[in-house]
Structure formats: C-alpha cells, structure tokens
Amino acid sequence: MNSLAQEPSAGPPVSHVLRITLVCFAVSMIDGFDTLMLSFVAPLLAKSLQIDHATLGRVFGAGFIGTVLGSLIVGPLADRFGRRPMLLLALAVTGIFTLGCAFATSATMLAALRFIGGLGMGGAIPPVAAITAESGSPQRRSSLVILMFIGFPLGAVVGGAITAALMVRFGWPFVFLMGGTFALLAMIPVLLVIPAQTVSRAERVAARLHAARGLNVIGGVFAGGRLPATLALWFGVLSSMILSGFLVSFMPTILNMNGVEPGRAALGSVVLNFGAIGGALVISTLVGKRGPFVPVAISFLGGAVLTVALGQIIGAGNVALAMLFAVGGFLVGGQLTFPAIASYLFPANVRAAGVGWTLAIGRIGSIVGPVVGGILLSQHLSFESLFMLAAILAVGAALGIILANVLRPRETESGAVTPTASFAITGSELGEAGHGKN
C-alpha cells in the first residue's frame, strides 16, 4: 500500500518559506520572553506585593504547570482543528492573561493569571513548530525548525535586557503590559502570513477519521511503529532538560561559591544562552544531509566531556566562562533541536501532538532539574562529582537520541505518513470524508 500522503521534496518558493519562518521565529521570541518574564521582575514584584520566597516559588510553579498542560493540550487540538486557529488562540490567551498580571494585587491572583497564561505560552510552540516544518521541503524541515526555535532563548536574552532597562523606571507592571501587548500584536502577522492550511487535504481527512474512530492522542502519537523511538526520544529529552534546568538555575550560584564575584557570576546563565544560540546555529547547518539525530547525539556527547572539564576549572574566572559558553553550545544548543527532531519523527497528521508532548516532557525536566540540583548542592558534594553527574545526564540524552534514530520507522525519512492497520485510509473512506464536514 502506498503511503497516505507524500510531501513534496522541492517545496514552495524560498520567499514564502522565509516569511512563515520569520513569523514563527517572532512568536518563539515572544514565548521565550513571556515564559521567563516573571524571573526578570521577581525582585521588584516580591517587594511590591510583599511576597516571600516560598510564595514566589509557588507562583513560578503555577506558570510552569500551565506551560506543561498547554503543550499537552494544544498540540493534539492543532492537529485536529488546524495549526493557525490554535496558534491564534494560544497567543490570545497568553496576551490577555499576561496583561492581567500587571493588575495583580496578591500572590494568589498572580499565580492564577500565570497558570492560565502558561496554557497559552506552552501551547504556542507545538503549532509554530508544525507550521515551520510544513512550510518547506522535508530536506529543509529540521534546519528550519531549529532556526525558528532559536527565537526562544533569544527572546529571553533580549527580553531580559529590555526589562533591565525599563522596569526600574516604569515599574514591574509595565513589563507584563509590554509582554502581553507583544503577544496580541503577533496575531496580526500570523493572520496575514500563515496559511489557513499547512497540510494536505488527505492528511486533514486522516486526522478527522483518526478522531472519529476514537483513537486517543497517545495512541496516535505511538502509531505506525513509533512507540520505541518516541519513548527513547522522551528519555533523551527528559535527561537533557533536567541537566539544562540545573545549569541555567544554579550556574551563577556555583560560580559565586567558587570565588567569582556576584556581578560576573550573574553572567553565567546569559553565557549559557548565548552559547546555546551559537550551538544551535552550527547544528542547523549540519542536519540537512544527515537529519537531526546524529549531529545532536554527537553534540550531547561532546557536551558531556566539556561538562566534566568545567567541573575541574569552575572557579577559574574568564576561563570558566569561556568553557561555559562551549557547554551551552553543545548541551543547551542540542536541546534547542528537540522540536526539530519531533517534527522529523512524527508525520503531519500527529506532528503538533508529537511536538507538544515532547516539549511537555522537556518542561517537566526543566522543573525537576532545579529541585534536584538544589538537593545535591545542599549535600555539599564536590563540584567535580556534581559536574560528573551532570555529564551522565548528557550521555543519557545522547543515548536517547541514538536509540530514537535506530528505532524510528524509516518511512518518516521521506516525510510521509506511515500507514498502519488502524490508520490506513481506503478510497471509499476518502470519498465519504470528502462529502462530510470540511
């Protein structure tokens, strides 16, 4: 039996692909800024609302939980009802409830607003990853998605710089007003540039039949022999995100504990993010011929070696910061490829769901990482041992990616939807769907 739908290898004109990718890149930047916005204004906000550290942590947690649920929920809905409508809904939810945070008068109110806004923030990336992947040819898909997702850390870096310049002068509510406004304004180019449909008619019919037969989201994501590869990928994603959550959260603290002055130690997370952007740019140039799996696995293995080395020189000032940049390039840069890997692994009919569930697994890891890291630091482990454990997580990430590559259905290399006994569509079914609801 032929595949349900073959995606063209030539792809649409470059100018069309570029416009779509730039819009999705902008959405990714806004999502990165809005996701980390609370950490930028936390000191001023805690003082203004008289919030202690424990309560502030619960506010952070509410937002993180919202983003996890948003990734889980919106991805499948984007496959069922369309990428653009669900992206517009995610941006609207993000914008409205982020604006609402500017008027919060208590920690409880702020936590509720961040939770609901988090549903939109977590829900924005699955559709933009699917839209970007489907805008070009299968050969360019992974590179495009990696370039698009670089917007997330770039939005955090640029947003942090803007916030630092404006929040003292205009107050913390202004930052939420700015973030919410950006999210709402992004709806305009999404409406003007993103096509109403980014997948073929046959694939839309397949999604409807898939839903009509009552197959659940997990069943759809795992169908076509993707179960082993998906579980391997999720193991790699979880390992990587636990690691990066620890590094980003505690690197300034670790540097300071090793004699680096607080002002320079605070650069630790910024250096990691800049390294991540550089690493992702390099990886994006390598994935066109081989696909994303091999370059990313090598990146994580190289990052494991560099992480061990970093543990030996962590207090060496500028040398440590230079090594930290390299670690960010290999590890966090590799992590930025996960939407691309998920877009490569999952066919169009479950692509947004596959990306969404993969990102949700990753967001859970980013919550676990700081918690586990705090526990390990409280045990007064040597920094050599601490970074050795971090390197083991990097090896685990590489192992997950390697296994996902070995175990994945080979049909996905062409970008085709893998036919299965439960998901094959006959000509009569296509005819019936053609007379049904459009």
CORFENTA-V796407 format. One record per residue. N is the residue number from 1. RES is the residue in three letters. SS is DSSP state (H for helix, E for strand, L for the rest). PSI is psi in radians with two decimals (NA if undefined). OMEGA is omega in degrees with one decimal (999 if undefined). Layout:
((N & RES & SS & PSI & OMEGA) (N & RES & SS & PSI & OMEGA))
//
This chain:
((1 & MET & L & 2.42 & 178.3) (2 & ASN & L & 2.76 & 176.2) (3 & SER & L & 2.68 & -177.8) (4 & LEU & L & -0.77 & -178.4) (5 & ALA & L & 2.25 & 176.3) (6 & GLN & L & 2.31 & 178.1) (7 & GLU & L & 2.39 & -176.2) (8 & PRO & L & 2.53 & -178.8) (9 & SER & L & -0.47 & -177.0) (10 & ALA & L & -0.79 & 178.1) (11 & GLY & L & 2.95 & -179.2) (12 & PRO & L & 3.05 & -179.4) (13 & PRO & L & 2.63 & -177.1) (14 & VAL & H & -0.67 & -178.8) (15 & SER & H & -0.66 & 178.0) (16 & HIS & H & -0.79 & 178.9) (17 & VAL & H & -0.73 & -178.3) (18 & LEU & H & -0.74 & 179.6) (19 & ARG & H & -0.80 & -179.0) (20 & ILE & H & -0.76 & -179.1) (21 & THR & H & -0.70 & 179.5) (22 & LEU & H & -0.70 & 177.6) (23 & VAL & H & -0.78 & 179.0) (24 & CYS & H & -0.62 & 175.8) (25 & PHE & H & -0.75 & 178.9) (26 & ALA & H & -0.73 & 176.9) (27 & VAL & H & -0.72 & 178.8) (28 & SER & H & -0.71 & 177.1) (29 & MET & H & -0.80 & 179.7) (30 & ILE & H & -0.69 & 179.7) (31 & ASP & H & -0.70 & 177.6) (32 & GLY & H & -0.74 & 178.4) (33 & PHE & H & -0.84 & -177.1) (34 & ASP & H & -0.62 & -179.4) (35 & THR & H & -0.70 & -176.4) (36 & LEU & H & 0.10 & -176.2) (37 & MET & H & -0.70 & -176.9) (38 & LEU & H & -0.66 & 179.7) (39 & SER & H & -0.50 & 179.1) (40 & PHE & H & -0.70 & -172.9) (41 & VAL & H & 0.03 & -172.8) (42 & ALA & H & -0.80 & -178.0) (43 & PRO & H & -0.83 & 179.6) (44 & LEU & H & -0.71 & -177.5) (45 & LEU & H & -0.75 & -179.2) (46 & ALA & H & -0.67 & 179.4) (47 & LYS & H & -0.71 & -177.5) (48 & SER & H & -0.76 & -177.8) (49 & LEU & H & 0.04 & 180.0) (50 & GLN & L & 0.95 & -179.3) (51 & ILE & L & 2.22 & 177.0) (52 & ASP & L & 3.01 & -174.4) (53 & HIS & H & -0.67 & -179.3) (54 & ALA & H & -0.78 & 179.5) (55 & THR & H & -0.68 & 177.5) (56 & LEU & H & -0.66 & 176.7) (57 & GLY & H & -0.65 & 178.5) (58 & ARG & H & -0.58 & 176.1) (59 & VAL & H & -0.79 & 174.5) (60 & PHE & H & -0.83 & -177.5) (61 & GLY & H & -0.68 & 179.6) (62 & ALA & H & -0.75 & 178.6) (63 & GLY & H & -0.73 & 179.7) (64 & PHE & H & -0.72 & 178.3) (65 & ILE & H & -0.69 & 177.5) (66 & GLY & H & -0.73 & -179.6) (67 & THR & H & -0.63 & 176.6) (68 & VAL & H & -0.87 & -179.0) (69 & LEU & H & -0.64 & 178.3) (70 & GLY & H & -0.73 & 177.4) (71 & SER & H & -0.69 & -179.1) (72 & LEU & H & -0.67 & -171.9) (73 & ILE & H & -0.82 & -170.2) (74 & VAL & H & -0.60 & 179.9) (75 & GLY & H & -0.98 & 178.3) (76 & PRO & H & -0.64 & 179.1) (77 & LEU & H & -0.59 & 177.8) (78 & ALA & H & -0.61 & 175.2) (79 & ASP & H & -0.61 & -174.6) (80 & ARG & H & -0.77 & -171.3) (81 & PHE & H & -0.06 & 177.6) (82 & GLY & L & 2.53 & -178.4) (83 & ARG & H & -0.88 & -173.6) (84 & ARG & H & -0.79 & 179.0) (85 & PRO & H & -0.72 & -178.5) (86 & MET & H & -0.55 & 174.7) (87 & LEU & H & -0.75 & 177.6) (88 & LEU & H & -0.73 & 178.1) (89 & LEU & H & -0.74 & 179.8) (90 & ALA & H & -0.74 & 178.5) (91 & LEU & H & -0.69 & 179.3) (92 & ALA & H & -0.79 & 178.7) (93 & VAL & H & -0.79 & 178.4) (94 & THR & H & -0.86 & -175.7) (95 & GLY & H & -0.84 & -175.6) (96 & ILE & H & -0.81 & -175.0) (97 & PHE & H & -0.37 & 171.3) (98 & THR & H & -0.71 & 173.4) (99 & LEU & H & -0.70 & 179.9) (100 & GLY & H & -0.54 & -179.9) (101 & CYS & H & -0.47 & -179.9) (102 & ALA & L & -0.34 & -177.1) (103 & PHE & L & 0.21 & 179.7) (104 & ALA & L & 2.45 & -179.6) (105 & THR & L & 0.00 & 179.5) (106 & SER & L & 2.85 & 178.5) (107 & ALA & H & -0.66 & 179.8) (108 & THR & H & -0.78 & 178.8) (109 & MET & H & -0.74 & 179.7) (110 & LEU & H & -0.71 & 179.1) (111 & ALA & H & -0.74 & 179.6) (112 & ALA & H & -0.74 & 179.6) (113 & LEU & H & -0.71 & 178.9) (114 & ARG & H & -0.61 & 177.9) (115 & PHE & H & -0.87 & -177.9) (116 & ILE & H & -0.73 & 175.5) (117 & GLY & H & -0.60 & 177.8) (118 & GLY & H & -0.54 & 175.4) (119 & LEU & H & -0.70 & 177.6) (120 & GLY & H & -0.73 & -179.1) (121 & MET & H & -0.79 & 178.7) (122 & GLY & H & -0.49 & -177.7) (123 & GLY & H & -0.19 & -175.6) (124 & ALA & H & -0.65 & -172.2) (125 & ILE & H & -0.72 & 179.4) (126 & PRO & H & -0.83 & 178.0) (127 & PRO & H & -0.65 & -179.4) (128 & VAL & H & -0.57 & 175.9) (129 & ALA & H & -0.77 & 179.1) (130 & ALA & H & -0.74 & 179.3) (131 & ILE & H & -0.81 & 179.8) (132 & THR & H & -0.77 & -179.4) (133 & ALA & H & -0.66 & -175.3) (134 & GLU & H & -0.08 & -177.3) (135 & SER & H & -0.43 & -177.7) (136 & GLY & L & -2.96 & -179.7) (137 & SER & L & 2.78 & 177.3) (138 & PRO & H & -0.55 & -179.0) (139 & GLN & H & -0.52 & -178.0) (140 & ARG & H & -0.08 & -170.4) (141 & ARG & H & -0.93 & -174.8) (142 & SER & H & -0.76 & -179.9) (143 & SER & H & -0.74 & -178.9) (144 & LEU & H & -0.77 & -177.8) (145 & VAL & H & -0.66 & 177.0) (146 & ILE & H & -0.81 & 179.4) (147 & LEU & H & -0.70 & 178.4) (148 & MET & H & -0.76 & -173.4) (149 & PHE & H & -0.24 & 172.8) (150 & ILE & H & -0.43 & 177.2) (151 & GLY & H & -0.50 & -176.9) (152 & PHE & H & -0.99 & 177.5) (153 & PRO & H & -0.55 & 178.5) (154 & LEU & H & -0.67 & 176.6) (155 & GLY & H & -0.65 & 178.1) (156 & ALA & H & -0.75 & -178.9) (157 & VAL & H & -0.88 & -179.5) (158 & VAL & H & -0.73 & 178.7) (159 & GLY & H & -0.67 & 178.0) (160 & GLY & H & -0.69 & 179.0) (161 & ALA & H & -0.76 & 179.0) (162 & ILE & H & -0.75 & -179.7) (163 & THR & H & -0.76 & -179.9) (164 & ALA & H & -0.61 & -177.7) (165 & ALA & H & -0.49 & -170.0) (166 & LEU & H & -0.49 & -169.1) (167 & MET & H & -0.56 & 179.1) (168 & VAL & H & -0.65 & -177.8) (169 & ARG & H & -0.73 & -172.8) (170 & PHE & H & -0.17 & 179.0) (171 & GLY & L & 2.79 & -176.6) (172 & TRP & H & -0.55 & 179.1) (173 & PRO & H & -0.54 & -179.0) (174 & PHE & H & -0.61 & -178.9) (175 & VAL & H & -0.74 & 176.8) (176 & PHE & H & -0.68 & 177.2) (177 & LEU & H & -0.73 & 179.6) (178 & MET & H & -0.83 & -179.1) (179 & GLY & H & -0.74 & 178.9) (180 & GLY & H & -0.70 & 179.2) (181 & THR & H & -0.76 & 177.8) (182 & PHE & H & -0.76 & -178.8) (183 & ALA & H & -0.74 & -179.8) (184 & LEU & H & -0.69 & 179.2) (185 & LEU & H & -0.51 & 179.7) (186 & ALA & H & -0.34 & 178.6) (187 & MET & H & -0.48 & -177.1) (188 & ILE & H & -0.97 & 177.7) (189 & PRO & H & -0.52 & 175.7) (190 & VAL & H & -0.77 & 178.9) (191 & LEU & H & -0.66 & -174.1) (192 & LEU & H & -0.54 & -170.6) (193 & VAL & H & -0.75 & -175.5) (194 & ILE & L & 2.21 & 179.0) (195 & PRO & L & 2.68 & -178.7) (196 & ALA & L & -0.62 & 178.4) (197 & GLN & L & 2.28 & 178.1) (198 & THR & L & 0.00 & 177.0) (199 & VAL & L & 2.89 & -175.4) (200 & SER & L & 2.86 & 178.3) (201 & ARG & H & -0.72 & -179.4) (202 & ALA & H & -0.67 & -179.8) (203 & GLU & H & -0.60 & 176.2) (204 & ARG & H & -0.70 & 176.4) (205 & VAL & H & -0.72 & 179.6) (206 & ALA & H & -0.76 & -179.7) (207 & ALA & H & -0.68 & -180.0) (208 & ARG & H & -0.76 & 178.3) (209 & LEU & H & -0.64 & 177.5) (210 & HIS & H & -0.79 & 179.7) (211 & ALA & H & -0.68 & -177.8) (212 & ALA & H & -0.55 & 179.7) (213 & ARG & L & -0.01 & 174.0) (214 & GLY & L & 0.28 & 179.0) (215 & LEU & L & 2.30 & -178.1) (216 & ASN & L & 3.00 & -175.3) (217 & VAL & H & -0.82 & -178.8) (218 & ILE & H & -0.73 & 178.4) (219 & GLY & H & -0.70 & 179.1) (220 & GLY & H & -0.73 & -179.9) (221 & VAL & H & -0.66 & -177.2) (222 & PHE & H & -0.13 & -174.8) (223 & ALA & L & 2.93 & 176.2) (224 & GLY & L & 0.40 & 179.5) (225 & GLY & L & 0.31 & -177.5) (226 & ARG & L & -0.07 & -175.5) (227 & LEU & H & -0.95 & -178.2) (228 & PRO & H & -0.76 & -178.1) (229 & ALA & H & -0.68 & -179.4) (230 & THR & H & -0.78 & 178.8) (231 & LEU & H & -0.68 & 177.4) (232 & ALA & H & -0.77 & 178.4) (233 & LEU & H & -0.78 & -179.0) (234 & TRP & H & -0.61 & 175.0) (235 & PHE & H & -0.79 & 178.5) (236 & GLY & H & -0.73 & 178.9) (237 & VAL & H & -0.80 & -179.2) (238 & LEU & H & -0.77 & 178.7) (239 & SER & H & -0.81 & -178.1) (240 & SER & H & -0.74 & -175.2) (241 & MET & H & -0.54 & 171.9) (242 & ILE & H & -0.75 & 180.0) (243 & LEU & H & -0.89 & -176.7) (244 & SER & H & -0.58 & 175.9) (245 & GLY & H & -0.68 & 176.9) (246 & PHE & H & -0.84 & -176.0) (247 & LEU & H & -0.83 & -177.3) (248 & VAL & H & -0.68 & -175.8) (249 & SER & H & -0.69 & -169.1) (250 & PHE & H & -0.05 & -177.8) (251 & MET & H & -0.77 & 176.2) (252 & PRO & H & -0.70 & 179.1) (253 & THR & H & -0.78 & -178.9) (254 & ILE & H & -0.73 & 178.0) (255 & LEU & H & -0.77 & 179.8) (256 & ASN & H & -0.68 & 178.2) (257 & MET & H & -0.35 & -179.6) (258 & ASN & L & 0.37 & 171.0) (259 & GLY & L & 0.01 & 177.3) (260 & VAL & L & 2.30 & -176.5) (261 & GLU & L & 2.62 & -173.1) (262 & PRO & H & -0.71 & -178.8) (263 & GLY & H & -0.76 & 178.7) (264 & ARG & H & -0.61 & 178.9) (265 & ALA & H & -0.59 & -179.8) (266 & ALA & L & -0.34 & 178.5) (267 & LEU & H & -0.18 & -174.6) (268 & GLY & H & -0.87 & -178.6) (269 & SER & H & -0.63 & 178.8) (270 & VAL & H & -0.77 & 179.0) (271 & VAL & H & -0.72 & 176.7) (272 & LEU & H & -0.78 & -178.7) (273 & ASN & H & -0.70 & 176.5) (274 & PHE & H & -0.70 & 175.6) (275 & GLY & H & -0.69 & 179.7) (276 & ALA & H & -0.73 & 179.5) (277 & ILE & H & -0.80 & 178.2) (278 & GLY & H & -0.75 & 179.6) (279 & GLY & H & -0.75 & -179.8) (280 & ALA & H & -0.65 & 177.2) (281 & LEU & H & -0.73 & 178.8) (282 & VAL & H & -0.82 & -178.8) (283 & ILE & H & -0.65 & -178.0) (284 & SER & H & -0.45 & 178.4) (285 & THR & H & -0.23 & -174.9) (286 & LEU & H & -0.29 & -169.0) (287 & VAL & H & -0.18 & -175.8) (288 & GLY & H & -0.73 & -175.9) (289 & LYS & H & -0.67 & -172.9) (290 & ARG & H & -0.11 & -170.9) (291 & GLY & L & 3.01 & -173.0) (292 & PRO & H & -0.33 & -168.1) (293 & PHE & H & -0.93 & -174.7) (294 & VAL & H & -0.87 & 179.0) (295 & PRO & H & -0.66 & -178.0) (296 & VAL & H & -0.71 & 177.6) (297 & ALA & H & -0.76 & 177.7) (298 & ILE & H & -0.67 & 179.3) (299 & SER & H & -0.76 & 179.6) (300 & PHE & H & -0.67 & 177.8) (301 & LEU & H & -0.73 & 175.4) (302 & GLY & H & -0.67 & 177.9) (303 & GLY & H & -0.58 & 177.8) (304 & ALA & H & -0.76 & 178.4) (305 & VAL & H & -0.78 & -179.1) (306 & LEU & H & -0.57 & 179.1) (307 & THR & H & -0.73 & 175.4) (308 & VAL & H & -0.77 & 179.7) (309 & ALA & H & -0.67 & 179.1) (310 & LEU & H & -0.65 & 178.5) (311 & GLY & H & -0.41 & 180.0) (312 & GLN & H & -0.41 & -173.3) (313 & ILE & H & 0.38 & -169.4) (314 & ILE & L & -0.45 & -178.8) (315 & GLY & L & 0.28 & -172.0) (316 & ALA & L & 0.45 & 172.8) (317 & GLY & L & -2.14 & -175.6) (318 & ASN & H & -0.59 & 177.8) (319 & VAL & H & -0.74 & 178.7) (320 & ALA & H & -0.70 & 178.9) (321 & LEU & H & -0.66 & 176.8) (322 & ALA & H & -0.74 & 177.1) (323 & MET & H & -0.62 & 179.4) (324 & LEU & H & -0.65 & 175.6) (325 & PHE & H & -0.76 & 179.6) (326 & ALA & H & -0.73 & 177.5) (327 & VAL & H & -0.75 & 177.3) (328 & GLY & H & -0.69 & 179.6) (329 & GLY & H & -0.76 & -176.7) (330 & PHE & H & -0.76 & -173.3) (331 & LEU & H & -1.03 & -177.4) (332 & VAL & H & -0.57 & 173.6) (333 & GLY & H & -0.72 & 175.1) (334 & GLY & H & -0.64 & -180.0) (335 & GLN & H & -0.57 & -179.6) (336 & LEU & L & -0.17 & 179.7) (337 & THR & L & -0.09 & -173.7) (338 & PHE & H & -0.72 & 174.6) (339 & PRO & H & -0.61 & 178.6) (340 & ALA & H & -0.74 & 178.9) (341 & ILE & H & -0.76 & 178.6) (342 & ALA & H & -0.70 & 177.5) (343 & SER & H & -0.56 & 178.7) (344 & TYR & H & -0.67 & -175.2) (345 & LEU & H & -0.71 & -172.0) (346 & PHE & L & 2.36 & 177.8) (347 & PRO & L & 2.99 & -170.4) (348 & ALA & H & -0.60 & -174.1) (349 & ASN & H & -0.34 & 175.9) (350 & VAL & H & 0.37 & -173.2) (351 & ARG & H & -0.85 & -178.5) (352 & ALA & H & -0.67 & 177.0) (353 & ALA & H & -0.77 & 179.5) (354 & GLY & H & -0.75 & 177.2) (355 & VAL & H & -0.77 & -178.0) (356 & GLY & H & -0.77 & 179.8) (357 & TRP & H & -0.62 & 177.2) (358 & THR & H & -0.77 & 178.6) (359 & LEU & H & -0.60 & 178.1) (360 & ALA & H & -0.74 & 175.1) (361 & ILE & H & -0.75 & 179.7) (362 & GLY & H & -0.72 & -179.5) (363 & ARG & H & -0.60 & 174.8) (364 & ILE & H & -0.74 & 177.6) (365 & GLY & H & -0.65 & 179.9) (366 & SER & H & -0.36 & 174.2) (367 & ILE & H & -0.72 & -178.1) (368 & VAL & H & -0.66 & -175.1) (369 & GLY & H & -0.92 & 179.1) (370 & PRO & H & -0.61 & 179.9) (371 & VAL & H & -0.88 & -179.9) (372 & VAL & H & -0.71 & 179.0) (373 & GLY & H & -0.71 & 177.6) (374 & GLY & H & -0.70 & 179.0) (375 & ILE & H & -0.78 & -178.7) (376 & LEU & H & -0.70 & 178.0) (377 & LEU & H & -0.63 & 179.9) (378 & SER & H & -0.32 & 178.3) (379 & GLN & L & -0.02 & 177.0) (380 & HIS & L & 0.72 & 173.7) (381 & LEU & L & 2.65 & 173.3) (382 & SER & L & 2.65 & -178.2) (383 & PHE & H & -0.50 & 174.5) (384 & GLU & H & -0.79 & 179.4) (385 & SER & H & -0.69 & -178.9) (386 & LEU & H & -0.80 & -179.0) (387 & PHE & H & -0.40 & 172.0) (388 & MET & H & -0.74 & 176.1) (389 & LEU & H & -0.70 & 177.8) (390 & ALA & H & -0.67 & 178.8) (391 & ALA & H & -0.62 & 177.7) (392 & ILE & H & -0.67 & 175.9) (393 & LEU & H & -0.67 & 178.2) (394 & ALA & H & -0.71 & 176.1) (395 & VAL & H & -0.69 & 176.6) (396 & GLY & H & -0.69 & 177.1) (397 & ALA & H & -0.77 & 178.5) (398 & ALA & H & -0.73 & 179.8) (399 & LEU & H & -0.75 & 178.5) (400 & GLY & H & -0.75 & 180.0) (401 & ILE & H & -0.74 & 179.4) (402 & ILE & H & -0.81 & 179.9) (403 & LEU & H & -0.68 & 177.9) (404 & ALA & H & -0.66 & 179.1) (405 & ASN & H & -0.72 & -178.8) (406 & VAL & H & -0.67 & -171.3) (407 & LEU & H & -0.21 & -174.3) (408 & ARG & L & 2.62 & 174.5) (409 & PRO & L & 2.28 & -174.4) (410 & ARG & H & -0.32 & -179.7) (411 & GLU & H & -0.45 & -175.7) (412 & THR & H & -0.18 & -179.7) (413 & GLU & H & -0.57 & -179.8) (414 & SER & H & -0.07 & -176.3) (415 & GLY & L & 0.09 & -178.1) (416 & ALA & L & 2.69 & 173.4) (417 & VAL & L & 2.27 & -177.5) (418 & THR & L & 2.11 & 178.7) (419 & PRO & L & 2.47 & 175.1) (420 & THR & L & 2.95 & -179.1) (421 & ALA & L & -0.61 & -176.8) (422 & SER & L & -0.09 & -172.1) (423 & PHE & L & 0.02 & 177.0) (424 & ALA & L & 2.54 & -177.4) (425 & ILE & L & 2.21 & 179.7) (426 & THR & L & 2.90 & 178.2) (427 & GLY & H & -0.66 & 179.6) (428 & SER & H & -0.67 & 179.6) (429 & GLU & H & -0.66 & 177.0) (430 & LEU & H & -0.70 & 178.4) (431 & GLY & H & -0.72 & 179.6) (432 & GLU & H & -0.73 & 179.8) (433 & ALA & H & -0.59 & 179.9) (434 & GLY & H & -0.47 & 177.6) (435 & HIS & L & -0.06 & -178.4) (436 & GLY & L & -2.74 & -177.1) (437 & LYS & L & 2.35 & 178.4) (438 & ASN & L & NA & 999))
//
